[in-house]
Amino acid sequence: MDFSIIRIARTVLHVKDLELSRKFYVDGLGMIETERDENHVYLRGLEEHCHHSLALKKSEKSVVEALSYKVMKEEDLNFLEKLFLAQGLKTKWIPKGEQHAIGRTLRVHDISGIPLEFFAEMPIVERMLQKYEHYRGAKIQRIDHVNCAVPNVQKAYDFYVNSLGFSCSEYTETEEGDLWAAWLFRKPTVHDQAFMSGPGPKLHHFAYTLSDRLSVLDCCDVLASMGYADCIERGPGRHGLSNAFFLYLRDPDGHRIELYTGDYLTCDPDMKPKRWDLNDPLRQTFWGHQAPDKWFNETSTFIDIETGEEINSEEPKLEQRKPKILV
């Protein structure tokens, strides 16, 4: 390929009460506040050296503006624009300086309608990894992945693997042979981007890596002590898929964040993706307990890269055929 996508790099969320959101993410979860103004808060994990991985924007609606990927070099952005235009997909350039703390940015809609952005440049800041006096809450380390609901997982899988150069670590299929979910990666972990079948495009969750399982439990204690116990939606527990120890939370606007630790490396070229049957209860939670219905049914809405209007979702239409998983 003429370009190289490195990893998932940031999420841009619209929130109604900026100070309430800041309190949740900084005081509750332990993220580092890099910078803020009256309409924005820029946050990062303790391990991260880039300016931010979570941008919160004050807004009247709780929606998702973009999911962001970092590329290897500036020229990659031009190649990506050509790829998306060739597919008949919408693109938009945001010049350097128009967005704070990020270089020239290409915004696009992917094959499912998800608003993505790609960038090569972001200011470097101090890594706080060994600044243990700043460790609090979940002691969040770095952004790990995003998970989106889409009406056609096979279509999303084909585009990300064949056109964008992602690889598959694990996948779920139905008894009829339909691809129900897929975990795709660029960095050498289980996933940067996951897709699950559902009304979409919608953001199901974005996730951050923690250093250990005790950080998950510490976070629960801190959130409960701050009056955020109702924000704990699912877990703690261990996934069958990915093997990760997890906790799902809902922020003050209802956006879902996963705290995540303990998955595995995927850098070996001969690694084959792991198949899960949709009816296998261990894929969701290795310990066997069920996820609440709202974990499946409630998601965050994306907005259009040009109009800013909310993107309408479509219901899944599964095709009765075997998934084409590249091994």
C-alpha positions as CSV (number, residue, x, y, z in Angstrom):
1,M,0.0,0.0,0.0
2,D,1.1,3.6,-0.6
3,F,0.2,4.6,3.0
4,S,0.6,3.3,6.5
5,I,-2.0,3.7,9.3
6,I,-0.3,3.4,12.7
7,R,-3.1,3.1,15.2
8,I,-6.3,4.5,16.6
9,A,-5.2,7.9,18.1
10,R,-8.1,9.9,19.5
11,T,-11.9,10.3,19.9
12,V,-13.7,13.6,19.5
13,L,-16.9,13.7,21.7
14,H,-19.5,16.4,22.1
15,V,-20.6,16.9,25.7
16,K,-23.3,19.1,27.2
17,D,-21.5,20.0,30.5
18,L,-17.8,20.4,30.0
19,E,-16.9,20.7,33.7
20,L,-19.0,17.7,34.6
21,S,-17.2,15.7,31.9
22,R,-13.8,16.9,33.0
23,K,-14.6,15.8,36.6
24,F,-15.5,12.3,35.4
25,Y,-12.5,11.7,33.2
26,V,-9.8,13.6,35.2
27,D,-10.9,13.2,38.8
28,G,-12.7,9.9,38.4
29,L,-10.7,8.0,35.7
30,G,-7.4,9.6,36.3
31,M,-6.8,11.1,32.8
32,I,-4.3,13.9,32.4
33,E,-5.6,17.3,31.3
34,T,-3.2,18.7,28.7
35,E,-5.1,21.9,28.0
36,R,-8.5,23.5,28.1
37,D,-10.5,26.5,27.1
38,E,-14.1,27.5,27.6
39,N,-15.3,25.1,24.9
40,H,-12.8,22.3,24.9
41,V,-10.9,19.9,27.2
42,Y,-8.0,17.9,25.8
43,L,-7.1,14.7,27.8
44,R,-4.5,12.0,27.5
45,G,-3.4,8.8,29.4
46,L,-0.3,8.6,31.6
47,E,1.7,6.7,29.0
48,E,0.8,9.0,26.0
49,H,3.3,11.5,24.6
50,C,0.9,13.0,22.1
51,H,-1.0,16.1,23.1
52,H,-4.3,14.3,23.6
53,S,-6.3,11.2,22.8
54,L,-9.7,12.5,23.9
55,A,-11.1,15.8,22.8
56,L,-14.2,17.0,24.6
57,K,-16.2,19.7,22.9
58,K,-19.0,21.7,24.6
59,S,-22.2,21.2,22.6
60,E,-26.0,21.1,22.9
61,K,-26.1,17.5,21.9
62,S,-24.1,14.4,23.1
63,V,-22.8,13.1,19.8
64,V,-19.5,11.8,18.3
65,E,-17.7,14.0,15.9
66,A,-14.9,11.7,14.7
67,L,-12.7,8.6,15.3
68,S,-9.1,9.4,14.6
69,Y,-6.2,7.4,13.2
70,K,-2.5,8.5,13.1
71,V,-0.6,7.8,9.9
72,M,3.1,7.3,9.4
73,K,3.8,10.5,7.4
74,E,2.1,13.5,5.9
75,E,2.1,12.1,2.4
76,D,-0.1,9.2,3.5
77,L,-3.0,11.6,3.9
78,N,-3.0,12.4,0.1
79,F,-3.0,8.7,-0.8
80,L,-5.9,8.1,1.6
81,E,-7.9,10.9,0.1
82,K,-7.5,9.3,-3.4
83,L,-8.6,5.9,-2.0
84,F,-11.8,7.3,-0.4
85,L,-12.6,9.4,-3.4
86,A,-12.2,6.4,-5.7
87,Q,-14.8,4.6,-3.5
88,G,-17.2,7.5,-3.9
89,L,-16.9,8.4,-0.3
90,K,-17.1,11.9,1.2
91,T,-13.9,13.6,2.2
92,K,-13.0,16.9,3.7
93,W,-9.6,18.7,4.5
94,I,-9.1,20.6,7.7
95,P,-6.0,22.7,7.3
96,K,-3.3,22.9,10.0
97,G,-4.2,25.5,12.6
98,E,-7.9,25.2,12.1
99,Q,-8.1,22.5,14.8
100,H,-6.2,23.0,18.0
101,A,-3.2,20.7,18.8
102,I,-3.4,18.7,15.6
103,G,-1.9,19.0,12.1
104,R,-3.5,18.9,8.7
105,T,-6.3,16.4,8.9
106,L,-8.3,14.4,6.4
107,R,-11.8,13.7,7.4
108,V,-13.8,11.1,5.6
109,H,-16.9,8.8,5.9
110,D,-15.9,5.2,5.7
111,I,-17.9,2.5,3.8
112,S,-20.4,2.3,6.6
113,G,-20.8,6.0,7.1
114,I,-18.5,6.4,10.1
115,P,-16.8,9.8,10.4
116,L,-13.0,9.1,10.4
117,E,-10.1,11.4,10.5
118,F,-6.4,10.8,9.6
119,F,-3.5,12.9,10.7
120,A,0.3,12.7,10.9
121,E,1.2,15.5,13.3
122,M,0.3,16.3,16.9
123,P,2.3,18.2,19.4
124,I,4.5,16.2,21.7
125,V,4.0,16.6,25.5
126,E,5.6,15.1,28.6
127,R,5.0,11.4,29.1
128,M,3.7,11.0,32.7
129,L,4.3,7.2,32.9
130,Q,6.8,7.6,35.9
131,K,5.1,10.6,37.4
132,Y,3.4,8.4,40.0
133,E,2.2,11.4,42.0
134,H,-0.3,11.9,39.3
135,Y,-1.7,8.4,39.4
136,R,-5.4,8.3,40.5
137,G,-8.7,6.7,39.6
138,A,-8.1,4.0,36.9
139,K,-4.6,5.3,36.2
140,I,-5.5,5.3,32.4
141,Q,-2.4,4.5,30.3
142,R,-3.3,4.9,26.6
143,I,-6.1,4.7,24.1
144,D,-6.6,1.2,22.8
145,H,-9.5,0.7,20.4
146,V,-13.0,1.8,19.3
147,N,-16.0,-0.5,18.6
148,C,-18.8,0.5,16.2
149,A,-22.2,-1.0,15.4
150,V,-22.7,-1.3,11.6
151,P,-25.6,-2.8,9.6
152,N,-23.2,-4.9,7.5
153,V,-20.1,-6.2,9.3
154,Q,-18.9,-8.1,6.2
155,K,-18.9,-4.9,4.2
156,A,-16.9,-3.1,6.9
157,Y,-14.5,-6.0,7.3
158,D,-13.8,-6.1,3.5
159,F,-13.1,-2.4,3.3
160,Y,-10.8,-2.2,6.3
161,V,-8.8,-5.3,5.5
162,N,-8.6,-5.0,1.7
163,S,-8.5,-1.2,1.3
164,L,-7.0,0.1,4.5
165,G,-4.6,-2.7,5.4
166,F,-6.1,-3.9,8.7
167,S,-5.7,-7.5,9.9
168,C,-8.2,-9.7,11.8
169,S,-7.5,-11.2,15.2
170,E,-10.9,-12.7,16.2
171,Y,-14.3,-12.8,14.7
172,T,-17.8,-14.1,15.5
173,E,-20.2,-15.7,13.0
174,T,-23.8,-17.0,13.2
175,E,-24.9,-20.6,12.7
176,E,-25.9,-19.6,9.1
177,G,-22.3,-18.4,8.4
178,D,-22.9,-14.6,8.6
179,L,-20.1,-12.4,10.0
180,W,-21.6,-10.9,13.1
181,A,-18.5,-9.1,14.6
182,A,-14.8,-8.7,13.8
183,W,-11.8,-7.4,15.7
184,L,-9.3,-5.6,13.4
185,F,-5.9,-4.2,14.2
186,R,-3.0,-2.0,12.9
187,K,-0.9,-1.9,16.0
188,P,0.2,-5.3,17.4
189,T,-2.7,-5.9,19.8
190,V,-6.1,-7.5,19.4
191,H,-7.8,-4.5,17.9
192,D,-7.8,-0.9,17.0
193,Q,-11.2,-1.1,15.3
194,A,-14.0,-3.5,16.1
195,F,-17.3,-4.0,14.3
196,M,-20.5,-5.5,15.7
197,S,-23.8,-6.1,13.9
198,G,-26.5,-3.6,14.9
199,P,-28.3,-0.4,13.8
200,G,-25.6,1.9,12.6
201,P,-23.3,3.5,12.0
202,K,-23.1,4.1,15.8
203,L,-20.2,4.2,18.3
204,H,-20.6,1.4,20.8
205,H,-17.6,2.4,22.9
206,F,-14.0,3.7,22.9
207,A,-11.5,2.0,25.2
208,Y,-8.3,2.7,27.2
209,T,-5.6,0.4,28.3
210,L,-4.8,0.1,32.0
211,S,-1.6,-1.3,33.5
212,D,-3.2,-4.0,35.6
213,R,-6.5,-5.5,36.9
214,L,-6.3,-3.8,40.3
215,S,-6.5,-0.5,38.5
216,V,-10.0,-1.5,37.3
217,L,-11.0,-2.3,40.9
218,D,-9.5,1.0,42.2
219,C,-11.5,2.9,39.6
220,C,-14.7,1.3,40.8
221,D,-14.0,2.3,44.4
222,V,-13.1,5.9,43.3
223,L,-16.2,6.3,41.1
224,A,-18.5,5.0,43.9
225,S,-17.0,7.3,46.4
226,M,-17.6,10.3,44.0
227,G,-21.2,9.3,43.5
228,Y,-20.7,7.8,40.1
229,A,-21.7,4.2,41.0
230,D,-24.6,4.4,38.5
231,C,-22.0,5.0,35.7
232,I,-20.7,1.4,36.1
233,E,-22.6,-0.5,33.4
234,R,-20.9,-3.9,33.0
235,G,-18.1,-5.7,34.8
236,P,-15.5,-6.0,36.1
237,G,-15.1,-9.2,34.2
238,R,-13.0,-11.1,31.6
239,H,-13.8,-11.3,27.9
240,G,-13.5,-14.6,26.1
241,L,-12.9,-12.5,23.0
242,S,-9.4,-10.8,23.4
243,N,-9.0,-12.4,26.9
244,A,-9.0,-8.9,28.3
245,F,-10.1,-7.9,31.8
246,F,-12.7,-5.2,31.4
247,L,-15.1,-2.6,32.9
248,Y,-17.7,-0.6,30.9
249,L,-18.7,2.8,32.1
250,R,-21.1,5.5,30.8
251,D,-19.9,9.0,31.1
252,P,-22.2,11.9,32.1
253,D,-23.4,12.2,28.5
254,G,-24.0,8.5,28.1
255,H,-21.0,7.8,25.9
256,R,-19.6,4.4,26.7
257,I,-15.9,3.9,27.7
258,E,-14.2,0.6,28.3
259,L,-11.3,0.2,30.7
260,Y,-9.3,-2.7,29.3
261,T,-6.2,-4.7,30.2
262,G,-4.6,-8.1,29.6
263,D,-5.0,-8.8,25.8
264,Y,-2.2,-10.3,23.7
265,L,0.3,-9.5,20.9
266,T,-0.8,-10.0,17.2
267,C,2.4,-9.2,15.4
268,D,3.3,-12.6,14.1
269,P,2.5,-12.8,10.4
270,D,1.4,-16.5,10.7
271,M,-1.1,-15.8,13.4
272,K,-4.6,-16.9,12.3
273,P,-7.8,-15.2,13.5
274,K,-9.8,-17.0,16.2
275,R,-13.4,-17.9,15.3
276,W,-16.2,-17.6,17.9
277,D,-19.7,-19.0,17.5
278,L,-22.4,-16.3,18.2
279,N,-24.1,-18.7,20.6
280,D,-21.0,-19.3,22.7
281,P,-21.6,-17.5,26.0
282,L,-17.9,-17.4,26.8
283,R,-17.1,-15.0,23.9
284,Q,-18.8,-12.1,25.8
285,T,-17.7,-12.9,29.3
286,F,-15.4,-15.8,30.1
287,W,-16.9,-16.1,33.5
288,G,-20.3,-16.7,32.0
289,H,-22.5,-13.8,33.3
290,Q,-24.6,-12.0,30.8
291,A,-24.3,-8.4,29.6
292,P,-27.3,-6.1,30.3
293,D,-29.6,-5.5,27.4
294,K,-28.6,-1.8,27.2
295,W,-25.0,-2.8,26.5
296,F,-26.3,-4.1,23.2
297,N,-29.0,-1.6,22.5
298,E,-27.6,1.8,23.5
299,T,-25.0,3.6,21.4
300,S,-23.7,7.0,20.6
301,T,-24.7,8.9,17.4
302,F,-22.1,10.1,14.8
303,I,-22.4,13.4,12.9
304,D,-21.7,14.2,9.3
305,I,-18.3,15.6,8.5
306,E,-19.7,18.5,6.4
307,T,-23.2,19.3,7.8
308,G,-22.7,18.4,11.4
309,E,-26.1,16.8,11.3
310,E,-26.7,13.4,13.1
311,I,-26.2,10.4,10.8
312,N,-29.2,8.2,10.4
313,S,-28.8,4.5,11.2
314,E,-29.8,1.5,9.2
315,E,-30.9,-1.9,10.5
316,P,-28.7,-4.9,9.8
317,K,-29.4,-7.0,6.7
318,L,-27.4,-10.2,7.1
319,E,-26.5,-12.0,3.9
320,Q,-26.7,-15.8,4.1
321,R,-23.1,-16.7,3.1
322,K,-19.8,-17.6,4.7
323,P,-17.7,-14.7,5.9
324,K,-14.6,-14.2,3.8
325,I,-12.0,-14.0,6.6
326,L,-8.4,-13.6,5.3
327,V,-6.0,-15.9,7.1
